[in-house]
Every structure is written in C-alpha cells, then in structure tokens.
Amino acid sequence: MTALTSTRTYAVLAAVQAGDAVACAVPIAPIEKAFDDVGLAPELRPLIPFVKAAAAIGLASVYRFPGLARLTTFMLTVYFVLAVGAHIRARDWSPGIVAASSFLALYATMTAKGPKVSRR
C-alpha cells in the first residue's frame, strides 16, 4: 500500500475538504479575493461550500464505499482542471494556481490508483 492508496490519506483529505467548505461558507477574505481574481461569478459562490462538503463526504466514504471514494477523486480532478483553467484564463499567476495544480496532480493520481481495498 502506498500513501496515495491509504484510507488514512482519504480521511485526511476529507478533513481538508470539510475545513475548506467551512472557510468558503463563512467566507473569509482571502477566499473572496481568490474568487474575485479568477472571475468566479457571485451567483456561483454559494454553491462552492456544498461542492466541497460533498467531496468531503465522498472521500470519507472510502471505508464502506471505496468505489464512491474513487469517483470522488475523479470529480475532484475535474474540479481542479476547471480551477487551473480559471487561473490561466484570468492570467492569475498567484500561489493559487500552484495549489490548484498540485491538487489536480494529487487527485488524478489517486483516481488512477484507487483506494486500497481490504479483503475480509
């Protein structure tokens, strides 16, 4: 088992997504600025916390539903493709594009490998 297939990795990333959902729901100033920088429409911003909360639930499902967790990593790959594209389109070369690119690579790799499924 590698770190990328470990259920613990999925659990940690679920916690990260849950925290990010809360931060987007508040919303805090740096997140608002990031949304402004990439030109995210104000009417779409209220949806982001729900998307991130759903991602957290999907990642946390790895223990009972590893297929759902893998589908979640695929959907997060799509999300981060769109995020990187938004940064490029807006010519936003801030650290946000580095973070989005890193998460894109992480979730794409996790999708390709899938979670470690324990056989009982």
C-alpha positions in Angstrom: 0.0 0.0 0.0 1.2 3.5 -0.9 0.3 6.7 0.8 -1.9 7.6 -2.2 -4.0 4.4 -1.8 -4.2 4.5 2.0 -7.6 5.0 3.6 -5.9 7.4 6.1 -4.9 9.7 3.2 -8.5 9.7 2.0 -9.6 10.6 5.6 -7.1 13.4 5.9 -8.1 14.9 2.5 -11.8 14.6 3.6 -10.9 16.7 6.7 -9.2 19.2 4.4 -12.2 19.5 2.1 -14.5 19.9 5.1 -12.4 22.7 6.5 -12.3 24.3 3.1 -16.1 24.0 2.9 -16.4 25.9 6.2 -13.9 28.5 5.1 -15.8 29.1 1.8 -19.2 29.3 3.6 -18.1 32.0 6.0 -16.5 33.4 3.6 -13.0 34.6 4.6 -11.3 37.5 2.8 -8.5 35.5 1.1 -11.0 33.1 -0.4 -13.2 36.0 -1.6 -10.1 37.6 -3.2 -9.2 34.3 -4.9 -12.7 34.1 -6.3 -12.5 37.7 -7.5 -9.1 37.1 -9.1 -10.3 34.2 -11.2 -13.6 35.9 -12.0 -16.0 33.4 -10.3 -19.5 34.7 -10.7 -21.1 35.9 -7.5 -24.1 33.7 -8.1 -21.9 30.5 -8.2 -20.0 31.3 -4.9 -22.8 29.9 -2.6 -22.5 26.5 -4.3 -18.8 26.0 -3.6 -19.3 25.1 0.1 -21.8 22.4 -0.9 -19.4 21.0 -3.6 -16.6 20.9 -1.0 -18.8 19.3 1.6 -20.0 16.6 -0.9 -16.3 16.0 -1.7 -15.5 15.5 2.0 -18.3 13.0 2.4 -17.3 11.2 -0.8 -13.6 10.9 0.4 -14.7 9.8 3.8 -16.8 7.0 2.3 -13.6 5.1 1.4 -14.1 2.8 4.4 -17.5 1.5 3.3 -17.8 2.5 -0.4 -14.3 2.6 -2.0 -15.9 3.0 -5.4 -17.6 6.2 -4.4 -14.3 7.5 -2.9 -12.6 6.8 -6.3 -15.5 8.5 -8.1 -15.0 11.5 -5.8 -11.3 11.7 -6.6 -12.2 11.7 -10.3 -14.7 14.5 -9.8 -12.2 16.5 -7.8 -9.8 16.0 -10.7 -12.4 17.6 -13.0 -12.9 20.4 -10.4 -9.2 21.2 -10.3 -8.9 21.1 -14.1 -11.6 23.8 -14.1 -9.8 25.7 -11.3 -6.4 25.7 -13.1 -8.2 26.7 -16.3 -9.9 29.6 -14.5 -6.5 30.8 -13.2 -5.0 30.6 -16.7 -7.9 32.3 -18.3 -7.7 35.1 -15.8 -3.9 35.3 -16.1 -3.8 34.8 -12.3 -0.3 33.5 -11.6 -0.7 33.7 -7.8 0.1 30.8 -5.5 -3.5 29.7 -6.0 -2.6 28.2 -9.4 0.3 26.2 -7.8 -2.1 24.9 -5.1 -4.8 24.0 -7.7 -2.2 22.3 -10.0 -0.9 20.3 -7.0 -4.3 19.1 -6.0 -5.0 18.3 -9.7 -2.0 16.1 -9.9 -2.8 14.5 -6.5 -6.4 13.7 -7.2 -5.6 12.5 -10.8 -3.0 10.1 -9.4 -5.4 8.9 -6.7 -8.1 8.3 -9.3 -5.7 6.2 -11.4 -4.5 4.1 -8.4 -7.8 3.9 -6.5 -8.0 3.2 -2.7 -6.6 0.2 -1.0 -9.5 -2.2 -0.5 -9.1 -4.6 2.3 -10.3 -8.1 1.6 -12.1 -9.7 4.5 
